[in-house]
Amino acid sequence: MAPSTFNLKDVVRPNIWALNPYRCARDDYSEGILIDANENSFGTCVNLKNSEISLPKPKNNAKDMNSDTHIERYPDPRQLEFKTLFAKLRGLSSPNCMFVGVGSDESIDIIMRVFGVPGKDKVLVTPPNYGMYITCAQINDLEIVKVPLLLPDFQLDVEKVKETLKNDPSIKLVILCSPGNPTSSVIALNDIKAILEFEDFKGIVVVDEAYIDFVEETDNKGSVATWVEKYPNLIVTQTLSKSFGLAGIRCGIAITSEEIAAIINKTKAPYNVSTPTSLIAREALSDESVARMKANVKKIIEERTKLIEIFKSLDGVGGIPGSSDGNFILVQVVNKNGVPSSNRAYKIYKGMANNEKVVVRYRGNEYGCEGGLRITVGNKEDNIILIEKFKKLLNETIDEE
Ligand SMILES: Cc1ncc(COP(=O)(O)O)c(C=O)c1O
């Protein structure tokens, strides 16, 4: 059960609670001669038929012009078609419990804007974490409170989080990331539940599930998206950037109570999701596309398993910390004495990028990630080259420490 002390009105910024949303004529009318929004009735200057660009045709029966490829028109502000399909995919009972935005990055930003009073409220994060939480908090003038994950498994320090929340009522948001970035490790469901049910915290728990489709579910491992139906203090962010392979269209989804979704939706810019994005996003939820997404996820998990075995066997690699539940792994580089070495990891990172044209991500400066390189699971061919070049750089850097 969610804490009985939770009261949404106390958590939303007063100016947002009182906000009268911007309304356009298109909210009420979307058929007929549309000369209400200063669009260009002569059509777009781009000849879609003769260009390389081809957009999917909408497969729905909706009659409104927003559902067709009319890019000279503003897009549908509500994205109801997409939300209905996404609710079905994720087993949610209503399309009204969602916000759709320009990637999870917009979700994270708008959540901070809705709940955090600049210069006053705080956000709790659990390093090592996705860098945008801190960047976004800084932009929104919200102070960051850090409770690091427990090492070596990158799990939540539940007692420390609770104690911190209890002692500081200005913390409005807790952001958990499962699987985490750069940890690639899920947070145990029991631990997420413990924070959601903590009576002394009256704020919002955000669970970032950008990589959730790569998780092999168990009793204590998996998505909490459907929990929004019983926890009014929960927001789950998901994205089409990862498992769906659609990072380029920028489409993220925040799943939450209908009440919170309504508040976020009245705060967003009216036309935040473009028509091309919406058309491709809806196509991504067709049975055929979802089947392809799942098949790709399966292949990525297979490649992930292979990569983990290979990296673990290399001299110069201390291990793969965490449970590797995402589409990437965290490789720990060690020196010749077997001690994690960020110095050597950095040299490998630079050498691979500059000389071998293989770009991984150096994470050795992050909390608990000494010697860390975050490596996305590539396709078979990429991975063969990755291993070859990585071994080469291990050899080149062995004597330098
Ligand atoms: C944990 C996490 N959340 C969110 C994002 C951003 O996702 P999107 O592309 O939907 O903005 C990323 C991107 O790498 C990420 O790692």
The ligand as an SDF file (V2000), in Angstrom:
LIG
                    3D

 16 16  0  0  0  0  0  0  0  0999 V2000
   18.7730    5.3800  -17.8650 C   0  0  0  0  0  0  0  0  0  0  0  0
   18.3960    6.2280  -19.0320 C   0  0  0  0  0  0  0  0  0  0  0  0
   17.2680    6.9180  -18.9860 N   0  0  0  0  0  0  0  0  0  0  0  0
   16.8880    7.6840  -20.0020 C   0  0  0  0  0  0  0  0  0  0  0  0
   17.6640    7.8040  -21.1280 C   0  0  0  0  0  0  0  0  0  0  0  0
   17.2370    8.7250  -22.2150 C   0  0  0  0  0  0  0  0  0  0  0  0
   16.3340    8.1060  -23.0250 O   0  0  0  0  0  0  0  0  0  0  0  0
   15.6520    8.8430  -24.2450 P   0  0  0  0  0  0  0  0  0  0  0  0
   16.4330    8.5120  -25.4620 O   0  0  0  0  0  0  0  0  0  0  0  0
   14.2760    8.2750  -24.2680 O   0  0  0  0  0  0  0  0  0  0  0  0
   15.6500   10.3160  -23.9410 O   0  0  0  0  0  0  0  0  0  0  0  0
   18.8560    7.1020  -21.2250 C   0  0  0  0  0  0  0  0  0  0  0  0
   19.7000    7.2090  -22.4240 C   0  0  0  0  0  0  0  0  0  0  0  0
   20.7580    6.6900  -22.5790 O   0  0  0  0  0  0  0  0  0  0  0  0
   19.2370    6.2990  -20.1400 C   0  0  0  0  0  0  0  0  0  0  0  0
   20.3840    5.6070  -20.1390 O   0  0  0  0  0  0  0  0  0  0  0  0
  1  2  1  0
  2  3  1  0
  2 15  2  0
  3  4  2  0
  4  5  1  0
  5  6  1  0
  5 12  2  0
  6  7  1  0
  7  8  1  0
  8  9  2  0
  8 10  1  0
  8 11  1  0
 12 13  1  0
 12 15  1  0
 13 14  2  0
 15 16  1  0
M  END
$$$$
